[in-house]
Amino acid sequence: MNRYDGVKVLLTGAASGIGRATAHRLAAEGAAVYAVDRSADGLAETAAGAPGPGTVATRVADVTDEPAVIAAVADAADTLGGIDVLVNVAGVHKTTPIGTLSVADLTWIFNVNLVGTALFCREALKHLPDGTGVIITTSSLSATQGNPYMTAYSASKGAVLAFSLSLAAELSARRIRVVPISPGTVDTPLTRADMFPKGTDLSYFARIVAPFGVADPAQIASVIAFAGSSDAGYLTGAELRVDGGSHL
Ligand SMILES: NC(=O)c1ccc[n+]([C@@H]2O[C@H](COP(=O)([O-])OP(=O)(O)OC[C@H]3O[C@@H](n4cnc5c(N)ncnc54)[C@H](O)[C@@H]3O)[C@@H](O)[C@H]2O)c1
């Protein structure tokens, strides 16, 4: 008996990093996963590498494109025969030193990280079952811990966290759980692309490097798998910090 046998999961950001690891983890536990991302190539790789006994269907969509999100969620419900769990992982990061912070970067980061998450929640809630439905969101350690050159990103992840806690309260009457996950530093293309300004004080890095080191995406996926499962049936509206002790 697998924990996700017969469970239908809609997952965003599935073409890379934490999202791909989550697709693989949930498929390994038996889930029928509908994987969304803007990257067709990345999605194809995720699907090709997915283990059984579950399945991974894919759809290319930009999470900030409202009509595309509406169509993707409707198709996910059709394809899977419903949606039990929504996992929002799609996100972007860019270091933005305050002196050069642009409206374009702020808008882009908030659109993907917050608006994309909000749109998927709104649409998936048309299908999630009362009593057992689950929404996972991806916030970040940066939501509650100051990190240099990350004002825009951190603010967007703080917004995701606040959105998730209020959504949990709003949905409690329907007994739909909402769980924001806040990873620390994870080894993915997103972190590898991170460029700190030349001459950055090295002590800044101590703030984002955890006592347990950098996480493998699978170490975040396993917590997402727990939070989305019935093992976490009494867990809602509580942030799960998966940060290897960064906060200590
Ligand atoms: N890597 C870390 O250290 C870390 C730490 C805390 C939180 N997070 C969060 O975890 C999530 C996943 O990050 P990751 O490290 O796996 O990054 P990643 O870059 O490996 O994966 C992000 C995925 O989101 C997709 N995406 C981006 N914009 C999109 C859009 N507009 N529409 C559809 N898909 C889009 C990308 O194509 C990519 O597949 C993000 O929300 C990120 O902010 C990451």
PDBQT file of the ligand as one rigid body, heavy atoms in Angstrom, charges set to zero:
ROOT
HETATM    1  N1  LIG A 301      16.466  26.575  -4.061  1.00  0.00    +0.000 N 
HETATM    2  C1  LIG A 301      16.344  27.168  -2.880  1.00  0.00    +0.000 C 
HETATM    3  O1  LIG A 301      17.325  27.349  -2.147  1.00  0.00    +0.000 OA
HETATM    4  C2  LIG A 301      14.984  27.613  -2.411  1.00  0.00    +0.000 A 
HETATM    5  C3  LIG A 301      14.866  28.063  -1.072  1.00  0.00    +0.000 A 
HETATM    6  C4  LIG A 301      13.628  28.486  -0.630  1.00  0.00    +0.000 A 
HETATM    7  C5  LIG A 301      12.534  28.467  -1.474  1.00  0.00    +0.000 A 
HETATM    8  N2  LIG A 301      12.684  28.038  -2.763  1.00  0.00    +0.000 N 
HETATM    9  C6  LIG A 301      11.515  28.040  -3.614  1.00  0.00    +0.000 C 
HETATM   10  O2  LIG A 301      11.286  26.735  -4.083  1.00  0.00    +0.000 OA
HETATM   11  C7  LIG A 301      10.628  26.810  -5.338  1.00  0.00    +0.000 C 
HETATM   12  C8  LIG A 301      11.366  25.949  -6.350  1.00  0.00    +0.000 C 
HETATM   13  O3  LIG A 301      12.662  26.472  -6.495  1.00  0.00    +0.000 OA
HETATM   14  P1  LIG A 301      13.868  25.645  -7.125  1.00  0.00    +0.000 P 
HETATM   15  O4  LIG A 301      15.045  25.976  -6.295  1.00  0.00    +0.000 OA
HETATM   16  O5  LIG A 301      13.467  24.239  -7.336  1.00  0.00    +0.000 OA
HETATM   17  O6  LIG A 301      14.042  26.435  -8.490  1.00  0.00    +0.000 OA
HETATM   18  P2  LIG A 301      14.158  25.951 -10.011  1.00  0.00    +0.000 P 
HETATM   19  O7  LIG A 301      14.549  27.160 -10.767  1.00  0.00    +0.000 OA
HETATM   20  O8  LIG A 301      15.005  24.728 -10.096  1.00  0.00    +0.000 OA
HETATM   21  O9  LIG A 301      12.655  25.540 -10.358  1.00  0.00    +0.000 OA
HETATM   22  C9  LIG A 301      11.635  26.504 -10.462  1.00  0.00    +0.000 C 
HETATM   23  C10 LIG A 301      10.667  26.060 -11.519  1.00  0.00    +0.000 C 
HETATM   24  O10 LIG A 301       9.627  27.047 -11.620  1.00  0.00    +0.000 OA
HETATM   25  C11 LIG A 301       9.368  27.238 -12.988  1.00  0.00    +0.000 C 
HETATM   26  N3  LIG A 301       8.797  28.560 -13.236  1.00  0.00    +0.000 N 
HETATM   27  C12 LIG A 301       9.374  29.766 -13.002  1.00  0.00    +0.000 A 
HETATM   28  N4  LIG A 301       8.580  30.752 -13.417  1.00  0.00    +0.000 NA
HETATM   29  C13 LIG A 301       7.466  30.158 -13.936  1.00  0.00    +0.000 A 
HETATM   30  C14 LIG A 301       6.288  30.652 -14.522  1.00  0.00    +0.000 A 
HETATM   31  N5  LIG A 301       6.084  31.978 -14.689  1.00  0.00    +0.000 N 
HETATM   32  N6  LIG A 301       5.353  29.774 -14.941  1.00  0.00    +0.000 NA
HETATM   33  C15 LIG A 301       5.558  28.441 -14.806  1.00  0.00    +0.000 A 
HETATM   34  N7  LIG A 301       6.661  27.916 -14.258  1.00  0.00    +0.000 NA
HETATM   35  C16 LIG A 301       7.610  28.769 -13.820  1.00  0.00    +0.000 A 
HETATM   36  C17 LIG A 301      10.714  27.103 -13.672  1.00  0.00    +0.000 C 
HETATM   37  O11 LIG A 301      10.597  26.858 -15.072  1.00  0.00    +0.000 OA
HETATM   38  C18 LIG A 301      11.329  25.951 -12.912  1.00  0.00    +0.000 C 
HETATM   39  O12 LIG A 301      11.021  24.700 -13.484  1.00  0.00    +0.000 OA
HETATM   40  C19 LIG A 301      10.576  28.295  -5.718  1.00  0.00    +0.000 C 
HETATM   41  O13 LIG A 301       9.302  28.816  -5.350  1.00  0.00    +0.000 OA
HETATM   42  C20 LIG A 301      11.650  28.900  -4.850  1.00  0.00    +0.000 C 
HETATM   43  O14 LIG A 301      11.440  30.251  -4.598  1.00  0.00    +0.000 OA
HETATM   44  C21 LIG A 301      13.883  27.601  -3.246  1.00  0.00    +0.000 A 
ENDROOT
TORSDOF 0
